[in-house]
Amino acid sequence: MTATLVKEASPPAAPRPDGSRGLRLRRRGRIIALLFVFPALLLLGALVVYPVLFSVGRSFFDATGNEFVGGENYAEMFRDPATLKAIRNTAIWVVVAPTLLTGLGLILAVLVEKVRWATAFKLLLFMPMAVSFLAAGIIFRLAYDEDPDKGVLNAAVVSVHDAFTGTSSYPTARARDGEGLTGQPDGSYLTGDVRPGGTAALGLVGVAPKDLPGDATPAHPAASRTAGADAIGGVVYLDFTPGGGGRPGVVDPSESGLPGMEVEAVRDGRTVASTTTAADGSFRFTGLDSGSYALKLPSANFAAPYDGISWLGPALVTPAIIGAYLWIWTGFAMVLIGAGLATLPRDALEAARMDGANEWQIFRRITVPLLAPVLTVVFVTLVINVMKVFDLVYIIAPGPVQEDATVLATQMWLVSFGGGNNQGLGSALGVLLLLLVIPAMVFNVRRFRRSQR
């Protein structure tokens, strides 16, 4: 009996495409990919590549664009004081703004985890990001206004200042010439000799009746009072009769006293007594020794009101604009750092707490080192952003101090279109700005690639 071996039949192999067909398929795939990418490449070339190349070429020509000047525009940048100030201000922005924003974002992100309404708090801090830089600039231009009646910051500063130091009620008051009061170099007024038992009427002008305190009463009854043997009395009044007809140097019936006016009794150049006038302007010194005295109205009575801080002056305009930038971008830094904070391994934090570490030690030795990659990305992103800041500087800084606040982006615009009409120099500034931004962009891209690996 013969055994027959039956082999199982295997399925036929699929035919392989020949080389020419595979090449056609790959070529078709590339063409389809290029068709999808072409609109984006076209926009990129029109809006990025062409302007960059045009600016580089334009930077080698003069203001007219007809004469080739080589590197003269680049040399001129570092000879122009306004450009050097723009470079200095840009350096201040790059150092200060990203550092403060990263620090504030880190602190707020850590603290927000410990509050009950964390989402609402994050929303409030992130809301300024929805405001355009133009609108934010207008808001802070008004907030920084030097007039306390308009600028909210100066209104707060003036209120605090006046609460502690007080303010004069009669900054415009002055004495009539030849009416018994002599002006002193320090702004005060001094009378002639007055002896105990005598009285003095100290008339002032320059105060509008509508600006008188609400509790002011007529001074005429007070002017008729007599002082005791060891006292000196008198009245400080507004030497002005509404409607005319009054006599200078005389307290007429319709003339008002000046309440709250400080009066001093001076003897031998030394103040021996002081008092404040009543609602009718009257004052009285008692218990005086015999002899002659001079009555003095100190300069504090006539001090100009405190107007606050010149936020947009040459000294503070750059810090003031950086403050507006912080208001806008703090929420951005906090949200990004908060996202990184949410990915931290909680077991490391809990282990540190079980080992006896306090919250500050955990923050400094564990949280910050683990967040270092996120903090670096946030910092570099903000560096790139502040190098291009334009809107806030141009809108907030008033015209007279525009040069003190200028940065490279605003200087580039001013030189090219804002009156300078030198687009060759403006293009050179644009190229400089591009060269400063590129290293930060390359660093950020490399960080992203390393994190993806």
C-alpha positions as CSV (number, residue, x, y, z in Angstrom):
1,M,0.0,0.0,0.0
2,T,1.6,3.1,-1.1
3,A,1.2,6.2,1.0
4,T,0.6,9.4,-0.8
5,L,1.7,12.7,0.6
6,V,-0.7,15.5,-0.1
7,K,0.6,19.0,0.2
8,E,-1.7,21.8,1.1
9,A,-1.9,24.2,-1.7
10,S,-0.8,27.8,-0.8
11,P,-2.7,30.8,-2.2
12,P,-1.2,32.6,-5.1
13,A,1.0,35.6,-4.3
14,A,-0.4,39.0,-5.1
15,P,1.1,40.7,-8.1
16,R,3.5,43.4,-7.2
17,P,3.3,46.7,-9.1
18,D,6.1,47.3,-11.4
19,G,8.6,50.1,-10.7
20,S,7.1,52.6,-13.1
21,R,3.6,52.3,-11.5
22,G,4.9,52.7,-7.9
23,L,6.9,55.8,-9.0
24,R,3.7,57.3,-10.5
25,L,1.7,56.7,-7.3
26,R,4.4,58.4,-5.2
27,R,4.6,61.3,-7.6
28,R,0.8,61.7,-7.5
29,G,0.9,61.7,-3.7
30,R,3.5,64.5,-3.7
31,I,1.4,66.6,-6.2
32,I,-1.7,66.2,-4.1
33,A,0.2,67.2,-0.9
34,L,1.6,70.3,-2.7
35,L,-1.8,71.3,-3.9
36,F,-3.0,71.3,-0.3
37,V,0.1,73.1,1.0
38,F,0.2,75.6,-1.9
39,P,-2.3,78.2,-0.5
40,A,-0.5,78.3,2.8
41,L,2.9,78.6,1.0
42,L,1.5,81.4,-1.1
43,L,0.3,83.4,1.9
44,L,3.6,82.7,3.7
45,G,5.6,83.9,0.8
46,A,3.4,87.0,0.3
47,L,3.1,88.0,3.9
48,V,6.5,86.9,5.4
49,V,9.2,85.9,2.9
50,Y,8.7,88.7,0.4
51,P,8.5,91.5,3.0
52,V,11.6,90.2,4.8
53,L,13.6,90.0,1.5
54,F,12.3,93.4,0.4
55,S,13.3,95.0,3.8
56,V,16.8,93.5,3.6
57,G,17.3,94.9,0.1
58,R,15.7,98.3,1.0
59,S,18.0,98.7,4.0
60,F,21.0,99.1,1.6
61,F,19.5,102.1,-0.1
62,D,19.1,105.8,0.9
63,A,15.8,107.5,1.9
64,T,14.8,108.0,-1.8
65,G,15.4,104.3,-2.6
66,N,17.4,105.2,-5.7
67,E,21.0,105.4,-4.4
68,F,22.8,102.3,-3.0
69,V,24.6,103.2,0.3
70,G,25.7,99.8,1.5
71,G,25.9,99.5,5.2
72,E,25.5,103.2,5.9
73,N,22.0,102.8,7.3
74,Y,23.3,100.2,9.8
75,A,26.1,102.5,10.8
76,E,23.6,105.4,11.2
77,M,21.5,103.3,13.6
78,F,24.2,103.3,16.2
79,R,25.0,107.0,15.7
80,D,21.4,108.2,16.1
81,P,20.7,109.1,19.8
82,A,17.0,108.3,19.4
83,T,17.8,104.8,18.0
84,L,20.2,104.2,20.8
85,K,17.5,105.1,23.3
86,A,15.1,102.7,21.6
87,I,17.7,99.9,21.9
88,R,18.2,100.7,25.5
89,N,14.4,100.8,26.2
90,T,14.0,97.5,24.3
91,A,16.7,95.9,26.5
92,I,14.8,97.1,29.6
93,W,11.6,95.6,28.3
94,V,13.3,92.3,27.5
95,V,14.8,92.0,30.9
96,V,12.0,93.4,33.1
97,A,8.7,92.4,31.5
98,P,9.3,88.7,30.9
99,T,10.9,88.2,34.3
100,L,8.1,89.9,36.2
101,L,5.4,88.1,34.1
102,T,7.0,84.7,34.6
103,G,7.4,85.3,38.4
104,L,3.8,86.7,38.8
105,G,2.4,83.8,36.7
106,L,4.2,81.2,38.8
107,I,3.1,82.7,42.1
108,L,-0.5,83.1,41.0
109,A,-0.6,79.6,39.5
110,V,0.6,78.1,42.8
111,L,-1.8,80.3,44.9
112,V,-4.8,79.6,42.7
113,E,-4.6,75.9,43.5
114,K,-5.4,76.8,47.1
115,V,-8.5,78.9,46.6
116,R,-12.0,77.6,46.3
117,W,-13.1,79.7,43.2
118,A,-10.0,78.9,41.2
119,T,-11.8,78.9,37.8
120,A,-13.4,82.3,38.4
121,F,-10.1,83.7,39.6
122,K,-8.3,82.5,36.4
123,L,-11.1,83.9,34.3
124,L,-10.8,87.3,35.8
125,L,-7.0,87.4,35.3
126,F,-7.2,86.1,31.8
127,M,-10.0,88.5,30.7
128,P,-7.5,91.3,29.8
129,M,-6.2,89.1,27.0
130,A,-9.5,89.6,25.3
131,V,-8.9,93.4,25.2
132,S,-7.1,94.7,22.2
133,F,-3.8,96.5,22.7
134,L,-5.4,99.6,21.3
135,A,-8.2,99.6,23.8
136,A,-5.8,98.7,26.6
137,G,-3.6,101.6,25.7
138,I,-6.5,104.0,25.8
139,I,-7.6,102.7,29.2
140,F,-4.2,103.1,30.7
141,R,-3.6,106.5,29.0
142,L,-6.7,107.7,31.0
143,A,-5.7,105.9,34.1
144,Y,-2.2,107.5,34.1
145,D,-3.6,111.0,33.5
146,E,-1.9,113.5,35.7
147,D,-5.2,115.3,36.5
148,P,-6.6,113.6,39.6
149,D,-10.1,114.4,38.3
150,K,-9.4,112.1,35.3
151,G,-6.6,109.7,36.2
152,V,-7.7,107.0,38.7
153,L,-4.2,106.3,39.8
154,N,-3.5,109.9,40.7
155,A,-6.9,110.3,42.3
156,A,-5.9,107.4,44.7
157,V,-2.4,108.8,45.3
158,V,-3.8,112.3,46.0
159,S,-6.5,110.9,48.4
160,V,-3.9,109.0,50.4
161,H,-1.5,111.9,50.4
162,D,-4.2,114.4,51.6
163,A,-5.4,111.9,54.3
164,F,-2.0,112.0,56.0
165,T,-0.6,115.4,55.2
166,G,-3.7,117.5,54.6
167,T,-4.1,120.1,52.0
168,S,-4.5,123.9,51.8
169,S,-8.0,125.3,51.3
170,Y,-6.7,128.6,49.8
171,P,-3.9,127.9,47.3
172,T,-4.8,131.0,45.3
173,A,-5.2,133.4,48.2
174,R,-2.8,136.4,48.4
175,A,-2.6,139.7,50.3
176,R,-3.3,143.1,48.9
177,D,-0.2,145.3,48.4
178,G,0.1,147.9,51.1
179,E,-2.7,146.6,53.3
180,G,-0.7,145.5,56.4
181,L,0.6,142.0,55.3
182,T,4.1,141.7,54.0
183,G,5.0,138.7,51.8
184,Q,8.0,136.6,52.9
185,P,10.5,134.6,50.7
186,D,9.0,131.3,51.9
187,G,5.5,132.3,50.8
188,S,4.1,133.3,54.2
189,Y,2.7,136.7,55.2
190,L,3.7,138.7,58.2
191,T,2.0,141.7,59.9
192,G,3.6,144.6,61.7
193,D,3.9,144.8,65.6
194,V,0.8,144.0,67.6
195,R,0.6,144.2,71.4
196,P,-1.6,142.2,73.8
197,G,-5.0,143.8,74.0
198,G,-4.9,144.7,70.3
199,T,-6.7,143.2,67.3
200,A,-5.8,142.8,63.6
201,A,-7.9,142.4,60.5
202,L,-5.9,140.3,57.9
203,G,-7.6,140.7,54.5
204,L,-6.8,138.4,51.6
205,V,-7.9,138.3,48.0
206,G,-7.7,135.8,45.1
207,V,-10.3,133.4,46.4
208,A,-13.5,133.0,44.4
209,P,-16.6,133.1,46.5
210,K,-17.7,129.7,45.1
211,D,-14.4,128.2,46.4
212,L,-15.1,129.2,50.0
213,P,-15.6,126.4,52.5
214,G,-19.3,125.6,53.1
215,D,-19.1,126.6,56.8
216,A,-17.7,130.1,56.1
217,T,-19.8,132.9,57.8
218,P,-19.6,136.7,57.6
219,A,-16.5,138.2,59.2
220,H,-17.9,141.5,60.2
221,P,-19.2,140.5,63.7
222,A,-15.8,139.0,64.5
223,A,-14.0,142.2,63.5
224,S,-15.8,144.2,66.2
225,R,-14.7,141.9,69.1
226,T,-12.0,143.1,71.5
227,A,-9.2,141.1,73.0
228,G,-8.3,140.8,76.7
229,A,-5.3,142.5,78.3
230,D,-3.1,139.4,77.8
231,A,-4.6,138.4,74.4
232,I,-4.4,139.3,70.8
233,G,-7.4,138.7,68.6
234,G,-8.4,139.3,65.0
235,V,-10.0,138.0,61.9
236,V,-8.8,136.6,58.6
237,Y,-11.3,137.5,55.9
238,L,-11.8,137.7,52.1
239,D,-11.4,141.3,51.3
240,F,-13.8,141.3,48.5
241,T,-17.5,142.4,48.4
242,P,-19.6,140.5,45.9
243,G,-21.1,143.0,43.4
244,G,-18.5,145.7,44.3
245,G,-18.7,148.7,46.6
246,G,-16.5,147.4,49.4
247,R,-13.6,149.3,50.9
248,P,-10.1,147.7,50.7
249,G,-8.6,146.9,54.1
250,V,-12.0,147.2,55.9
251,V,-14.2,144.3,57.0
252,D,-17.5,145.1,55.2
253,P,-20.7,143.5,56.3
254,S,-21.0,141.1,53.4
255,E,-17.4,139.9,53.4
256,S,-16.8,136.4,54.5
257,G,-14.3,135.0,57.0
258,L,-11.8,132.4,56.0
259,P,-12.1,129.4,58.3
260,G,-9.4,126.9,58.8
261,M,-6.6,129.4,58.3
262,E,-3.5,128.8,60.4
263,V,-2.2,131.9,62.3
264,E,1.0,132.2,64.4
265,A,2.1,134.7,67.0
266,V,5.8,135.4,66.4
267,R,8.2,137.1,68.8
268,D,11.9,137.7,68.1
269,G,11.7,135.4,65.1
270,R,10.3,132.5,67.1
271,T,6.7,131.2,67.0
272,V,5.3,131.3,70.5
273,A,1.7,130.4,69.8
274,S,-0.5,129.2,66.9
275,T,-4.2,128.7,66.3
276,T,-6.7,128.1,63.6
277,T,-9.4,130.5,62.5
278,A,-13.1,129.8,63.2
279,A,-16.0,129.7,60.7
280,D,-16.1,133.5,60.7
281,G,-12.4,133.8,60.3
282,S,-11.8,134.9,63.9
283,F,-8.7,133.9,66.0
284,R,-7.4,134.7,69.5
285,F,-4.2,134.1,71.4
286,T,-4.4,134.2,75.2
287,G,-1.9,134.2,78.0
288,L,0.7,136.3,76.1
289,D,3.4,138.2,77.9
290,S,3.7,141.9,77.4
291,G,5.6,143.1,74.4
292,S,5.2,143.3,70.7
293,Y,4.3,140.4,68.4
294,A,4.0,139.8,64.7
295,L,1.1,137.8,63.3
296,K,2.1,135.3,60.7
297,L,0.1,133.4,58.0
298,P,2.3,130.4,57.3
299,S,3.0,129.4,53.7
300,A,1.2,126.1,54.3
301,N,-2.1,128.1,54.1
302,F,-1.3,128.9,50.4
303,A,0.4,125.7,49.3
304,A,-0.6,124.4,45.9
305,P,-2.7,121.2,46.1
306,Y,-0.8,118.0,45.6
307,D,-1.4,116.8,42.0
308,G,0.0,113.3,42.3
309,I,2.7,111.6,40.3
310,S,3.7,112.3,36.7
311,W,3.3,108.7,35.5
312,L,3.8,109.6,31.9
313,G,6.8,111.9,32.5
314,P,10.2,111.1,31.1
315,A,11.3,109.2,34.2
316,L,8.3,106.9,34.7
317,V,6.8,106.5,31.2
318,T,8.6,103.2,30.4
319,P,7.7,101.5,33.8
320,A,4.2,102.8,33.4
321,I,3.8,101.2,30.0
322,I,5.3,98.0,31.3
323,G,2.7,98.0,34.0
324,A,0.0,98.1,31.4
325,Y,1.7,95.2,29.6
326,L,1.7,93.2,32.8
327,W,-2.0,93.7,33.3
328,I,-2.7,92.2,29.9
329,W,-0.3,89.2,29.9
330,T,-0.3,88.1,33.5
331,G,-3.3,85.8,32.9
332,F,-1.5,84.2,29.9
333,A,1.6,83.3,32.0
334,M,-0.6,82.1,34.9
335,V,-2.7,79.8,32.7
336,L,0.3,78.2,30.9
337,I,2.3,77.7,34.1
338,G,-0.9,76.4,35.8
339,A,-1.2,73.8,33.0
340,G,2.3,72.7,33.7
341,L,1.7,72.6,37.4
342,A,-1.3,70.3,36.9
343,T,1.0,67.7,35.4
344,L,3.5,67.5,38.2
345,P,3.7,64.2,40.0
346,R,1.7,64.6,43.2
347,D,3.5,61.7,44.9
348,A,6.7,63.7,45.0
349,L,5.0,66.6,46.7
350,E,3.2,64.4,49.2
351,A,6.5,62.5,49.9
352,A,8.2,65.8,50.7
353,R,5.4,66.9,53.0
354,M,5.6,63.5,54.8
355,D,9.4,64.1,55.2
356,G,8.7,67.4,57.1
357,A,9.3,69.9,54.3
358,N,7.3,73.1,54.5
359,E,5.5,74.8,51.6
360,W,8.3,77.2,50.9
361,Q,10.8,74.4,50.7
362,I,8.5,72.3,48.5
363,F,8.0,75.3,46.2
364,R,11.7,76.2,45.9
365,R,13.2,72.7,45.8
366,I,10.6,70.6,44.0
367,T,7.9,72.7,42.2
368,V,10.2,75.2,40.5
369,P,12.8,72.7,39.3
370,L,10.1,70.4,37.9
371,L,8.4,73.4,36.2
372,A,11.7,74.7,34.7
373,P,10.9,73.6,31.1
374,V,7.5,75.3,31.2
375,L,8.9,78.4,32.8
376,T,11.6,78.6,30.1
377,V,9.0,78.3,27.3
378,V,6.9,81.0,28.9
379,F,9.9,83.3,29.4
380,V,11.2,82.9,25.8
381,T,7.7,83.4,24.3
382,L,7.3,86.6,26.3
383,V,10.8,87.8,25.2
384,I,9.8,87.4,21.6
385,N,6.5,89.2,22.3
386,V,8.1,92.2,24.1
387,M,10.6,92.7,21.3
388,K,7.7,93.5,19.0
389,V,5.7,95.7,21.3
390,F,4.3,98.7,19.5
391,D,0.7,99.5,20.3
392,L,1.0,100.3,24.0
393,V,4.1,102.4,23.6
394,Y,2.6,104.4,20.7
395,I,-0.8,105.0,22.4
396,I,0.1,105.5,26.0
397,A,3.2,107.7,25.7
398,P,2.3,111.4,25.1
399,G,3.9,113.2,22.2
400,P,6.5,115.1,24.2
401,V,7.8,112.0,25.8
402,Q,7.4,109.6,22.9
403,E,11.1,109.6,22.3
404,D,11.8,108.7,26.0
405,A,9.5,105.7,25.7
406,T,10.3,104.6,22.2
407,V,11.4,101.0,21.5
408,L,12.7,99.4,18.3
409,A,9.3,98.7,16.8
410,T,8.0,102.3,17.4
411,Q,11.3,103.8,16.2
412,M,11.1,101.8,13.0
413,W,7.6,103.2,12.3
414,L,8.5,106.8,13.3
415,V,11.6,106.7,11.1
416,S,9.8,105.2,8.1
417,F,6.3,106.8,8.2
418,G,6.0,109.0,11.3
419,G,7.8,112.0,9.9
420,G,11.2,110.7,9.3
421,N,10.4,109.4,5.8
422,N,13.6,107.4,5.6
423,Q,12.5,103.9,4.8
424,G,16.1,102.8,4.2
425,L,16.9,103.4,7.9
426,G,13.5,102.0,8.9
427,S,14.2,98.8,7.0
428,A,17.6,98.5,8.7
429,L,15.8,98.8,12.0
430,G,13.4,96.1,10.9
431,V,16.3,93.8,10.0
432,L,17.9,94.5,13.4
433,L,14.6,93.6,15.1
434,L,14.4,90.4,13.0
435,L,17.9,89.4,13.9
436,L,17.2,89.9,17.6
437,V,14.0,87.8,17.5
438,I,15.3,84.9,15.5
439,P,17.6,83.4,18.2
440,A,14.7,83.3,20.7
441,M,12.4,81.7,18.1
442,V,15.0,79.0,17.2
443,F,15.5,78.3,20.9
444,N,11.8,77.9,21.4
445,V,11.4,75.6,18.4
446,R,14.2,73.4,19.7
447,R,12.6,73.2,23.1
448,F,9.3,72.1,21.6
449,R,11.1,69.4,19.5
450,R,13.0,68.0,22.5
451,S,9.8,67.9,24.6
452,Q,8.0,66.0,21.8
453,R,10.7,63.4,21.7
